Amino acid sequence: MRQYRDIPKLEPVQKRIAQIRQAQEQVRLAQGKGRQKLETLETLGNWKQIAINLERSDGYGQRIQEITDDYRRSKPLKENQIKAINYDFSAYREQRREAQVQRQRQQEFSL
């Protein structure tokens, strides 16, 4: 019979366990968001370097810096900004591919 009398005593413990689990889940989600933010900031830094390699204007580079600063202040990226990032990354990959083809041609020609 004693077991049944102890059940009410367990309710605060069970509530506390539930609170701890909820807190752990919130920490896990926050860590995931933090990791995602770091990855996005890395992408934005790469974007600025790619813009330099693509010989974009100084104003373009300054705008990338403004976007990066806004993102650091938790302002989300806009759809047109994401499109610009993707466009520049694609243009950079194409530029590198063309340069590689050019180098291969030069090597073949020099043989």
N, C-alpha and C positions, 0 to 999 in steps of 0.2 A: 504494500500500500504506500510505502514511503516514496516510491518512484513517482507516483502520480502527484504527490504534494510538492515535489521538486520541479515539476514542469513550469509553473509560473516563474520560478527563479531563473529558468533558462531563457525566457523571452528577452530580457535585456541583453543577454549574451548573444542571442541570435540576431537581434537588431544591430548590435555592434559589429558582428561578423559581416552582416549585409552592408553596413556603412564602409567597412574596410575594403570589401570587394568592390564597391562602387568607386571608392577613392582610387584603388589600384587601376580600375578600368579608365578613369579619367586621366591618370598619369600616363597610361599606355597610349591613349589617344593623343594627349598633348605631345608625347615624345614623337609619335608618328607625324604630327603636324610640324613639329620643330625640324624633323629630318627633311620633310618635304620643303619647308621654307629654305633650309640650307641648300638643298639641291637646286631650287629655283634661283636663289642668289648666285650660285655657281654658274648656272646657265646664263643669267644676266651679265655676269662678268665675262663669260666666254663670248657673249653677243657683242659686247663692247670691243673686245679684241678682234673679233671677226669683222666688225664694221671698219676698224682701222685697216685690216688686211685687204678689205674690199675697197679701200680708199674712199669711204663715205666722208661727207663733210664734217667739219668740227662741230657744227650745230647738231648734226645727227648724233654724234658721240655725246654731246652735252645732253641731248634729249634722253638717250639711253641712261645716262647717269641720273637724271631726274626721275625716270621710271623706276630705277633701282632704289633710289632714296625713298620714293613713295611706297614701294613694296616693303622696304624695311620698316616703314611706319604702318604696316598692315593694310595698306591700300591694295586691293586685288588688281591683278593685271586685267586690262581690257581685251576684248576679242581682237581688235585691230592691232594691238601691241603683240599679241601672241602670233598673229598672222605675219607681222613684220619680222619677228624672231625666226619663225619657220622659213620665211622667204630668204632672209640673209644666210641662215644655216645652209639652205639648199644651194644658194648662189655660191657660197664658199666651197661646198663639196664639189660643185661643178667646176669651179676655178681650179681646185686641186687636181681633179680628174684630168682636165685639159692640160695642166702643167705636167702631169705624169705622162700623158700621151706624147707631149712635145719632147720630154726628156728621152723617151723610148725611141722616138723617131731620130733624134740627134745621135743616139747611141748606134742605131742601125746604119745611119748615114756615115758615121765615122769609122765603121768597120770596113 
